[in-house]
Amino acid sequence: MASRWLSCRGVRLHVVAQGQGAPVLLLHGFTGSAVTMAGVARDLSRCHRVYRLDLVGHGRSEAPGSVACYRMPACVEQVAAALDGLGESAVAVLGYSMGARVALSLALRHPVRVRSLLLVGASAGLEQPDERAARIAADGMLAQRLRGEGLAAFVDQWLSQPLFASQRRLGEAFLRAARRQRLDNDAEALALSLEGMGAGAMPPLQGLLHRIAAPALLVAGAEDEKFCGLARALAGSMPAARVAVVDGAGHAAHLEQPAAFAALALEFFARHGAGNGAGPAVPNGQSRRPGGSAVVHE
């Protein structure tokens, strides 16, 4: 396992690399970091060269003071520059939540660099102007709360959302570790991330998804009804995409059902992790994965 920093369009990004084989890039969610993708990296590194990248303002990466560095187009160019620094011309990409939005944006801006996409809890931004305006206002209020009340109060409020309630089944030790990880971030950087590349601030992608030719798997936890619907909508707009719904999981299926998710990801990347261009869609059906959790392919 090797940790290093890369100069990426004027921002120093931290990356952890491990394993050997076809390369897979892991992108974490908002308030997360490379640490939160460690379990996924461990499982995938049995067959792949895995890179865990701290996105701008998160984890050990640089936290610049200008919101321009956090806007989605800037973030995408930073990720592309990170691939240059790693010597990777093209990779499979696994993104969670905010990281899934970054992955989609990367596939559209730099299609030849994305061999396949595995997206967990993904969205394509907000298509309607009134929805975007409302989300920008809400994220702006969250950013001001971060600045005014501090990181600890924000993290406690963030983790209390119904979106994360299903993670309580993972136990107190997991919840304490998750809180500690988020507290390692910088409050101002998270505020700028909300303002720069929140779901309302990012350019909406719905009208462009038909251009993504890379094979894609849209994963959602069965208990996360909103993102199950979003996964189906995304897959319906992408030429070579399918959906997998993981039983016994909410928004973070890769954390809540790690064994089932690892088997799903390893199977997908075995088919689509090393080649270039879109492959055939996997037929519909249903399969049972390790860990006692059904993964339903739609």
N, C-alpha and C positions, 0 to 999 in steps of 0.2 A: 504494500500500500504506500503510495507516494503522494505527498501534499506539496502544492506549489502555487505561486501567484503568476498571473499572466497580465500583460498590458493590453487592454482591449478598448480601443477607441478613447484613450485618455482615462480609463477607469481600470484600476487593478482588481481583477477577479481571482478568487481563490477556488482551486479545484483539487479534488482527491481522486486519484486513479488507482485501480486495482484490477487484477485478473488479466487473462489473455484471451484473444479471439476477436470476433467481429465487434466493432465498437458500439456501445450504447451510452447515450448522454442522458443523465437524470436531472430533471428540473423540479425543484421543490415549490411548495405553495407559499402564500403570503404569511409572514412571521416565521416561516420555516428556515431551513438551511440544509447544507449537505449532510448534517448530522441526522436530520429526520428521514433521509433516504438511505441510511446505512444498512438497514435490514434488507431492503430491496437490492442494494449493491452487493451485499454478501451472497445472496441467492443467485443473482445473475452472473457474478464473477466466476462461477464454476465453469461457464461456457463462453464468457464475453470479456472484453476489455471494457470496464465500466468507469465512466467519469461522472463524479458528483460535483456539480458546479454551484457555488454560492452566487445567486443573482445579485445585481447591484443593490447595495444598502442592506444586505442580509448576511448573516453568518460572519465569516472572516473577510469578506470582500470589502472593498472601499465603499464609504458612504459619503459621496460628494454632496455639497450643499446646494446644488442647483437642480430644480425639478426637471430641467431639460434632460438630464442624464437618466431619469426614471421613466420617461415617456416610452411607450411600447416600441416605436420604431428605433429609438436609441438602444433600448435593451436588446432588441433583436440583432442589431449590428454588433453589440458587445459580445453576444453569444457566438455569432459567426466569426468574430475575431478570435475568440477563445478556441474555436475549432482550428483556426489557422495556427495558433500558438501550440496546439497539441499535435499538429501535423496530421490532422484528420480531414480528408476532403469531403467525406460523407459519413453520416452516422445514423443509426436508429435512435429515436428520441422517445423517452418516457417522461411525461409531464403530469404533475398533479395540480389541480385547481388553478392558481395563478400561473404555475409552471406549464399547465396544459394550454393556457391562452398564449403564452410565449411560444410554445412548440407549434401551435397552429400558425401563428404569425410568422415564425421562422420558415415553415414549410411553404408559405405563400411568397415570402420575400426571397428566399434562397432554395427553390425546390430541388436543385441538383444536390444539395447538401443533406437532404433528409431522405433516408432510404425507407423508413417506415415510422409510424406514429402509434404509440400506445398512450392513451389519454385517460386519466382518472379524474372524475368530477369536473369535466370540461364544459366551457361555454365559449361562444364566439363573440362575446361582448353583447351589447344591447342595440337592437336594430332601430327601435322607435325613438325619435328625438325627445319626446316627453319622458320616456323611461331613462334615457341617458342623462337628461338634465336632473331628474330626481335622484339618480344614483350618484352623480357628481356632487350634488348638494349634501347627500347623506355621508359620502366619503369625506367631504370637506369638514363636516362636523366631527367625524371621527378623528381626523387629522388634528383639529384644534383641541380635541379632548386629550389626545396624546401629548400635545405640547403643554397643555394646561395642567393635566392631572398626573402626568408621568406614565412611564412604561408599565409599572407593576399593576396599576389600576386598570389600564387599557387591556393588558393581557388577561386579567381576571374576567373582565367583561367580555372579551373576545371569546374565551374558552367556554363561557357560560351560554353561548348561543345554542339554540336547539340543533343547529347544523352539526354540532360536535357532541351531542348528548350520548350518542351510541358508543363513544369512546370510553365512557365510564365502565363498560364491561371489561376493559383491559386492566382495571385495578388501580389502586392508589399509587403504586410505585411508578407506573407508566405516566399517570397524570402529573405527578410531581416532576418527573424528568421532562415532560413536554413543557411544563411551565418554565422550568429552569432554562431550557433551550431558547424559548422565546425571549426570556429576559436577557439573553446574551446579545440581542439585537440592539440597535440604536434607535431611540424614540423619534428623533427628527428624520432619520432615514426612512422609517416606516411611514411617517406622516407624508413624506415626499413620494413614497411608493404608492400610497393611496391616491394622492393627487395626480401622479403622473401616469400610472398604468392600472388604475382600478378598472372594473368592468365597464363603468360609464365613460371613463376618460379615454380608453383605448379605441382606436378606429374599429367600428363593427365589421365583422368578417363574413356575415351570412351570405352576402351576394357574391362572394369570391370562392366559397368552399368547393365549387364544382371544378376549380382549377387544380385541386390537390389530387395528384395521380398516385401518390404513394399509398401502399396498403396501410390501413388504419384500423385500430381496435379501440372502441369507445367503451370504457369500463365505468360502471356505477354500482354503488351498493344498493341492495334491494330496499333498504330502509330510507334511502335518500330519493324520494319520489320526484322531486323537482329535477334532479340531475339525471335520473333515469329518462325522464321526458326529453331533457336537453340532449342526452346521448343519442336517442332515437332520431331527433330532429337533425343533429349534426350528421349522423350516418346516412340519413336520407338524402343529404345534399352532397355527399362525397362519393366519387365513383367506385372506390375500392375499400369501403368501410363496412364494418359490422359492429354489433353491440354485444357486450357481455355484462350480465347482471349477477353480482356476487351476493349470495344469500348470507344473512347474518352480519351484514356490514352497512354502515352509513356512508358519509361523505368520503372518508379516507379508507377505502376498501383495502389498499395495500398495507395499511397498519392494522386494521381490524381483523382481517383474515389473511395473514401473511403466507401461510402454506398454500392455500388455494390460489392466491394471487401469483405467487412465484411460479406455480405450475402453469398457470395461464400465460404469464409473460414469457416463460422459457419456450413454451410451445409456439407462441406467436413469433418470437424473434428467431426461432429455429427455421421457421418458414420464410420470414421476411426481414431478418436482421442483417443479411450480408449482401443481398442482391441489389441491383439498381432498378428503378422504375416500379410501376405498379404491377402487382401480381394478381392472380385471380382471387376473388372473394371466397372465403371459406364457407362451405355449405351450412345452412341452418341446421340446428339440432340441439341436443342437450348432452352434457357430459358431467361426470362427477370427478372432482379433484381431491387431492389429499387434504386432510384437516377437517373433514366432515362438513364441508360447505359446498353446496351445489353452485356451479357456474353455468348459467343459462345463456346460450348463444341465440340471438334473435335474427 
